[in-house]
Structure formats: C-alpha cells, structure tokens
Amino acid sequence: MVITYYAGAADAAGVGGVELDAGDLTADELRRRLGAGNEALTGVLASCSLLVDGSPVRDAAAVIPSGARVDVLPPFAGG
C-alpha cells in the first residue's frame, strides 16, 4: 500500500509518504496503524479524507486493498 501525505498531514507525519506492507485494512485500521506512535499525526488523521486509487472513502469500515494508493488529505481552508 502506498500512502501519500499532503499539507498538514505531511507535516505531522514528518514525511511525504510511506509504503505500508500490510494486508487489506479498513479505513479505521489504516488510520490507527499510520498514527501509531505519532500523537500529532493521530490527531490530524482524525479529520483527514482518504482517497483510495482516486476515489473518496466515506465509510470507516470500508476495506482498502493491500495494493492500493492512498492519498491522505487534511481539510483545506482558503478561497
């Protein structure tokens, strides 16, 4: 699974992305796994949107396949 962080999520993670060697995970499981050991990232992930292979994930129980590309997008402000 290839994870790409954007904006505040990248700042909290300290990296622009990671490769995660995991089986299929639900969106909630993925958030917990990504935030493990990083309190700042855990807080940001709670408000982030996930795009899986370009499609938004709206259900926390949705299964994300192990080979997916996941974009982690924090809420954006501006106009």
PyMOL commands that place a pseudoatom at each C-alpha (Angstrom):
pseudoatom trace, name=CA, resn=MET, resi=1, chain=A, elem=C, hetatm=0, pos=[0.000, 0.000, 0.000]
pseudoatom trace, name=CA, resn=VAL, resi=2, chain=A, elem=C, hetatm=0, pos=[1.462, 3.361, -0.998]
pseudoatom trace, name=CA, resn=ILE, resi=3, chain=A, elem=C, hetatm=0, pos=[0.480, 6.228, 1.304]
pseudoatom trace, name=CA, resn=THR, resi=4, chain=A, elem=C, hetatm=0, pos=[0.979, 9.868, 0.272]
pseudoatom trace, name=CA, resn=TYR, resi=5, chain=A, elem=C, hetatm=0, pos=[0.508, 12.633, 2.834]
pseudoatom trace, name=CA, resn=TYR, resi=6, chain=A, elem=C, hetatm=0, pos=[-0.413, 16.182, 1.851]
pseudoatom trace, name=CA, resn=ALA, resi=7, chain=A, elem=C, hetatm=0, pos=[-0.096, 19.569, 3.606]
pseudoatom trace, name=CA, resn=GLY, resi=8, chain=A, elem=C, hetatm=0, pos=[-0.629, 19.325, 7.387]
pseudoatom trace, name=CA, resn=ALA, resi=9, chain=A, elem=C, hetatm=0, pos=[-0.701, 15.532, 7.262]
pseudoatom trace, name=CA, resn=ALA, resi=10, chain=A, elem=C, hetatm=0, pos=[2.800, 15.503, 5.738]
pseudoatom trace, name=CA, resn=ASP, resi=11, chain=A, elem=C, hetatm=0, pos=[3.966, 17.976, 8.388]
pseudoatom trace, name=CA, resn=ALA, resi=12, chain=A, elem=C, hetatm=0, pos=[2.569, 15.807, 11.200]
pseudoatom trace, name=CA, resn=ALA, resi=13, chain=A, elem=C, hetatm=0, pos=[3.979, 12.613, 9.678]
pseudoatom trace, name=CA, resn=GLY, resi=14, chain=A, elem=C, hetatm=0, pos=[7.375, 14.178, 9.058]
pseudoatom trace, name=CA, resn=VAL, resi=15, chain=A, elem=C, hetatm=0, pos=[7.463, 12.595, 5.589]
pseudoatom trace, name=CA, resn=GLY, resi=16, chain=A, elem=C, hetatm=0, pos=[5.634, 12.979, 2.289]
pseudoatom trace, name=CA, resn=GLY, resi=17, chain=A, elem=C, hetatm=0, pos=[4.694, 9.333, 2.124]
pseudoatom trace, name=CA, resn=VAL, resi=18, chain=A, elem=C, hetatm=0, pos=[5.363, 5.761, 3.120]
pseudoatom trace, name=CA, resn=GLU, resi=19, chain=A, elem=C, hetatm=0, pos=[4.974, 2.263, 1.775]
pseudoatom trace, name=CA, resn=LEU, resi=20, chain=A, elem=C, hetatm=0, pos=[2.982, 0.078, 4.105]
pseudoatom trace, name=CA, resn=ASP, resi=21, chain=A, elem=C, hetatm=0, pos=[3.430, -3.671, 3.939]
pseudoatom trace, name=CA, resn=ALA, resi=22, chain=A, elem=C, hetatm=0, pos=[0.035, -4.784, 5.159]
pseudoatom trace, name=CA, resn=GLY, resi=23, chain=A, elem=C, hetatm=0, pos=[-2.864, -6.870, 4.046]
pseudoatom trace, name=CA, resn=ASP, resi=24, chain=A, elem=C, hetatm=0, pos=[-6.258, -5.368, 3.380]
pseudoatom trace, name=CA, resn=LEU, resi=25, chain=A, elem=C, hetatm=0, pos=[-7.240, -2.885, 6.110]
pseudoatom trace, name=CA, resn=THR, resi=26, chain=A, elem=C, hetatm=0, pos=[-10.382, -0.930, 6.900]
pseudoatom trace, name=CA, resn=ALA, resi=27, chain=A, elem=C, hetatm=0, pos=[-10.076, 2.856, 6.793]
pseudoatom trace, name=CA, resn=ASP, resi=28, chain=A, elem=C, hetatm=0, pos=[-10.158, 2.941, 10.616]
pseudoatom trace, name=CA, resn=GLU, resi=29, chain=A, elem=C, hetatm=0, pos=[-7.467, 0.273, 10.883]
pseudoatom trace, name=CA, resn=LEU, resi=30, chain=A, elem=C, hetatm=0, pos=[-5.296, 2.188, 8.421]
pseudoatom trace, name=CA, resn=ARG, resi=31, chain=A, elem=C, hetatm=0, pos=[-5.655, 5.424, 10.396]
pseudoatom trace, name=CA, resn=ARG, resi=32, chain=A, elem=C, hetatm=0, pos=[-4.716, 3.622, 13.631]
pseudoatom trace, name=CA, resn=ARG, resi=33, chain=A, elem=C, hetatm=0, pos=[-1.723, 1.967, 12.004]
pseudoatom trace, name=CA, resn=LEU, resi=34, chain=A, elem=C, hetatm=0, pos=[-0.446, 5.178, 10.435]
pseudoatom trace, name=CA, resn=GLY, resi=35, chain=A, elem=C, hetatm=0, pos=[-0.848, 7.141, 13.662]
pseudoatom trace, name=CA, resn=ALA, resi=36, chain=A, elem=C, hetatm=0, pos=[0.740, 4.549, 15.952]
pseudoatom trace, name=CA, resn=GLY, resi=37, chain=A, elem=C, hetatm=0, pos=[3.481, 6.223, 17.952]
pseudoatom trace, name=CA, resn=ASN, resi=38, chain=A, elem=C, hetatm=0, pos=[2.813, 9.689, 16.496]
pseudoatom trace, name=CA, resn=GLU, resi=39, chain=A, elem=C, hetatm=0, pos=[0.296, 11.663, 18.551]
pseudoatom trace, name=CA, resn=ALA, resi=40, chain=A, elem=C, hetatm=0, pos=[0.401, 14.680, 16.207]
pseudoatom trace, name=CA, resn=LEU, resi=41, chain=A, elem=C, hetatm=0, pos=[-0.379, 12.514, 13.181]
pseudoatom trace, name=CA, resn=THR, resi=42, chain=A, elem=C, hetatm=0, pos=[-3.126, 10.659, 15.051]
pseudoatom trace, name=CA, resn=GLY, resi=43, chain=A, elem=C, hetatm=0, pos=[-4.848, 13.978, 15.711]
pseudoatom trace, name=CA, resn=VAL, resi=44, chain=A, elem=C, hetatm=0, pos=[-4.562, 15.093, 12.096]
pseudoatom trace, name=CA, resn=LEU, resi=45, chain=A, elem=C, hetatm=0, pos=[-5.727, 11.745, 10.700]
pseudoatom trace, name=CA, resn=ALA, resi=46, chain=A, elem=C, hetatm=0, pos=[-8.994, 12.080, 12.602]
pseudoatom trace, name=CA, resn=SER, resi=47, chain=A, elem=C, hetatm=0, pos=[-10.021, 14.947, 10.312]
pseudoatom trace, name=CA, resn=CYS, resi=48, chain=A, elem=C, hetatm=0, pos=[-8.369, 13.800, 7.080]
pseudoatom trace, name=CA, resn=SER, resi=49, chain=A, elem=C, hetatm=0, pos=[-10.074, 12.498, 3.987]
pseudoatom trace, name=CA, resn=LEU, resi=50, chain=A, elem=C, hetatm=0, pos=[-8.727, 9.363, 2.373]
pseudoatom trace, name=CA, resn=LEU, resi=51, chain=A, elem=C, hetatm=0, pos=[-8.670, 8.844, -1.372]
pseudoatom trace, name=CA, resn=VAL, resi=52, chain=A, elem=C, hetatm=0, pos=[-8.104, 5.258, -2.443]
pseudoatom trace, name=CA, resn=ASP, resi=53, chain=A, elem=C, hetatm=0, pos=[-6.961, 4.960, -6.030]
pseudoatom trace, name=CA, resn=GLY, resi=54, chain=A, elem=C, hetatm=0, pos=[-8.531, 8.380, -6.604]
pseudoatom trace, name=CA, resn=SER, resi=55, chain=A, elem=C, hetatm=0, pos=[-11.917, 7.641, -5.016]
pseudoatom trace, name=CA, resn=PRO, resi=56, chain=A, elem=C, hetatm=0, pos=[-13.004, 9.090, -1.660]
pseudoatom trace, name=CA, resn=VAL, resi=57, chain=A, elem=C, hetatm=0, pos=[-13.572, 6.724, 1.246]
pseudoatom trace, name=CA, resn=ARG, resi=58, chain=A, elem=C, hetatm=0, pos=[-16.621, 7.766, 3.242]
pseudoatom trace, name=CA, resn=ASP, resi=59, chain=A, elem=C, hetatm=0, pos=[-17.130, 4.660, 5.383]
pseudoatom trace, name=CA, resn=ALA, resi=60, chain=A, elem=C, hetatm=0, pos=[-14.688, 3.944, 8.228]
pseudoatom trace, name=CA, resn=ALA, resi=61, chain=A, elem=C, hetatm=0, pos=[-15.379, 0.223, 7.746]
pseudoatom trace, name=CA, resn=ALA, resi=62, chain=A, elem=C, hetatm=0, pos=[-14.560, 0.302, 4.021]
pseudoatom trace, name=CA, resn=VAL, resi=63, chain=A, elem=C, hetatm=0, pos=[-11.833, -2.175, 3.122]
pseudoatom trace, name=CA, resn=ILE, resi=64, chain=A, elem=C, hetatm=0, pos=[-8.738, -0.738, 1.475]
pseudoatom trace, name=CA, resn=PRO, resi=65, chain=A, elem=C, hetatm=0, pos=[-6.900, -3.348, -0.624]
pseudoatom trace, name=CA, resn=SER, resi=66, chain=A, elem=C, hetatm=0, pos=[-3.253, -4.033, 0.151]
pseudoatom trace, name=CA, resn=GLY, resi=67, chain=A, elem=C, hetatm=0, pos=[-2.069, -2.827, -3.276]
pseudoatom trace, name=CA, resn=ALA, resi=68, chain=A, elem=C, hetatm=0, pos=[-3.942, 0.487, -3.194]
pseudoatom trace, name=CA, resn=ARG, resi=69, chain=A, elem=C, hetatm=0, pos=[-2.592, 4.005, -3.487]
pseudoatom trace, name=CA, resn=VAL, resi=70, chain=A, elem=C, hetatm=0, pos=[-3.940, 6.089, -0.603]
pseudoatom trace, name=CA, resn=ASP, resi=71, chain=A, elem=C, hetatm=0, pos=[-3.835, 9.896, -0.516]
pseudoatom trace, name=CA, resn=VAL, resi=72, chain=A, elem=C, hetatm=0, pos=[-4.247, 11.446, 2.940]
pseudoatom trace, name=CA, resn=LEU, resi=73, chain=A, elem=C, hetatm=0, pos=[-5.785, 14.906, 2.619]
pseudoatom trace, name=CA, resn=PRO, resi=74, chain=A, elem=C, hetatm=0, pos=[-6.324, 17.201, 5.594]
pseudoatom trace, name=CA, resn=PRO, resi=75, chain=A, elem=C, hetatm=0, pos=[-9.133, 19.741, 5.452]
pseudoatom trace, name=CA, resn=PHE, resi=76, chain=A, elem=C, hetatm=0, pos=[-8.140, 22.748, 3.390]
pseudoatom trace, name=CA, resn=ALA, resi=77, chain=A, elem=C, hetatm=0, pos=[-9.079, 26.336, 4.080]
pseudoatom trace, name=CA, resn=GLY, resi=78, chain=A, elem=C, hetatm=0, pos=[-8.973, 29.237, 1.727]
pseudoatom trace, name=CA, resn=GLY, resi=79, chain=A, elem=C, hetatm=0, pos=[-10.826, 30.507, -1.218]
for i in range(1, 79): cmd.bond("trace and resi %d" % i, "trace and resi %d" % (i + 1))
show_as sticks, trace
zoom trace
